[in-house]
Amino acid sequence: MADIIDVLLAKYDQEKSQARKHELLRSTSTNYIIAISAGMLAFASKSDPMVQTVIGLFLVILGVFGALLSQKHYERFHYHTRFAKAYDEKLAEWNGFSNIDDYAKRREDQKKRFPFLHDQPLNWLWTAIHLFVSVIGILLLLFAVVQSCRGGLLE
């Protein structure tokens, strides 16, 4: 029985480690995308409308890519967390204790302390950051088109 428990503990640790890895990758990729977007916006501020159009399209694509990447990392995080939870439940069952009631009470206490934030899915907040990059790209595209039209009408 001890060997099985050791295997389950190892599998639990492995799944939790993989879940943490995906959260770290999501954070790192978001930081890179924000840094690239900031650099591109700084370059676009001193550029002509044609370059701003290209940068705007790039930001839209980069933001959509980031949103999809963030959702994929969430899916992998959720996958590994589900397996870790299953190993945790099996370990609790075999060790003769059930802390399900304790977990439920703590979850309810947390929900009472943070009623609005408790129900907000964190993965959509991460995704919103990337979608904001796409919105900035669309606004830059519109700005470039308006600037081109003004320049064309004044000449």
C-alpha positions in Angstrom: 0.0 0.0 0.0 2.9 2.4 0.8 4.2 1.9 -2.8 0.9 2.9 -4.3 0.7 6.0 -2.1 4.2 7.0 -3.1 3.3 6.6 -6.7 0.2 8.7 -6.2 2.1 11.4 -4.4 4.7 11.5 -7.2 1.9 11.7 -9.8 0.2 14.4 -7.8 3.4 16.4 -7.6 4.1 16.0 -11.3 0.6 17.2 -12.2 0.8 20.2 -9.9 4.2 21.0 -11.3 2.9 20.9 -14.9 0.0 23.1 -13.9 2.3 25.7 -12.4 4.5 25.5 -15.5 1.6 26.5 -17.7 0.7 29.4 -15.5 4.3 30.6 -15.7 4.3 30.2 -19.4 1.1 32.2 -19.7 2.5 35.0 -17.6 5.8 35.0 -19.5 4.2 35.0 -22.9 1.8 37.8 -21.9 4.8 39.9 -20.7 6.6 39.4 -24.0 3.5 40.3 -26.0 3.0 43.5 -23.9 6.6 44.5 -24.3 6.6 43.9 -28.1 3.3 45.8 -28.4 4.7 48.8 -26.4 7.8 48.9 -28.6 5.7 48.7 -31.8 3.5 51.5 -30.5 6.5 53.7 -29.7 7.8 53.1 -33.2 4.3 53.8 -34.8 4.0 57.1 -33.0 6.9 58.5 -35.2 6.0 56.8 -38.4 4.0 57.6 -41.5 0.4 56.2 -42.0 1.6 53.3 -44.1 3.9 52.0 -41.4 1.2 52.6 -38.8 -1.2 50.5 -40.8 1.3 47.6 -40.9 2.0 48.0 -37.2 -1.8 48.1 -36.5 -2.4 44.9 -38.4 0.6 43.3 -36.6 -0.9 44.3 -33.2 -4.3 42.9 -34.1 -2.7 39.6 -35.1 -0.4 39.6 -32.1 -3.3 40.2 -29.7 -5.5 37.4 -31.2 -2.5 35.1 -31.0 -1.9 36.0 -27.4 -5.5 35.5 -26.5 -5.5 32.0 -28.1 -2.2 31.1 -26.4 -3.5 32.3 -23.1 -6.7 30.1 -23.5 -4.5 27.1 -24.5 -2.3 27.5 -21.4 -5.5 27.7 -19.3 -6.8 24.5 -20.9 -3.5 22.7 -20.1 -3.5 24.2 -16.5 -7.1 22.9 -16.0 -6.2 19.5 -17.4 -3.3 19.0 -15.0 -5.2 20.4 -12.1 -8.1 18.0 -12.6 -5.7 15.0 -12.5 -4.0 16.4 -9.4 -7.3 16.7 -7.7 -8.2 13.1 -8.6 -4.9 11.9 -7.1 -5.5 14.1 -4.0 -9.0 12.6 -3.6 -7.7 9.0 -4.0 -4.9 9.7 -1.4 -7.5 11.1 1.0 -9.7 8.1 0.5 -6.9 5.6 1.1 -5.5 7.4 4.1 -9.0 7.2 5.8 -9.7 10.9 6.0 -12.1 13.0 4.0 -11.6 16.8 4.0 -14.3 17.5 1.4 -16.5 19.2 4.0 -13.6 21.4 5.1 -12.9 22.3 1.5 -16.5 23.2 0.9 -16.6 25.4 4.0 -13.4 27.2 3.0 -14.8 27.8 -0.5 -18.0 29.3 0.9 -16.0 31.5 3.3 -13.9 32.7 0.4 -17.0 33.4 -1.7 -18.5 35.5 1.2 -15.3 37.5 1.5 -15.1 38.2 -2.2 -18.5 37.8 -3.7 -17.8 39.7 -7.0 -14.3 38.5 -7.7 -14.9 34.9 -6.6 -17.2 34.2 -9.7 -14.9 36.0 -12.2 -12.9 33.5 -14.2 -9.2 34.5 -14.1 -8.5 33.1 -17.6 -10.8 35.7 -19.2 -9.0 38.5 -17.4 -5.7 37.2 -18.9 -7.3 36.9 -22.3 -8.7 40.5 -22.0 -5.1 41.8 -21.8 -4.4 40.3 -25.2 -7.7 41.4 -26.7 -6.8 44.9 -25.5 -3.7 44.7 -27.6 -5.9 43.9 -30.6 -8.2 46.8 -29.9 -5.2 49.1 -29.8 -4.1 47.7 -33.1 -7.6 48.4 -34.6 -7.5 52.0 -33.2 -4.1 52.5 -34.7 -5.4 51.2 -38.1 -8.3 53.7 -37.9 -6.0 56.5 -36.9 -3.7 55.7 -39.9 -6.7 55.6 -42.3 -8.0 59.0 -41.0 -4.5 60.5 -41.2 -4.1 59.2 -44.8 -7.4 60.6 -45.8 -6.6 64.0 -44.3 -3.2 64.0 -46.0 -4.8 63.1 -49.3 -7.5 65.7 -49.1 -5.1 68.5 -48.2 -2.6 67.9 -51.0 
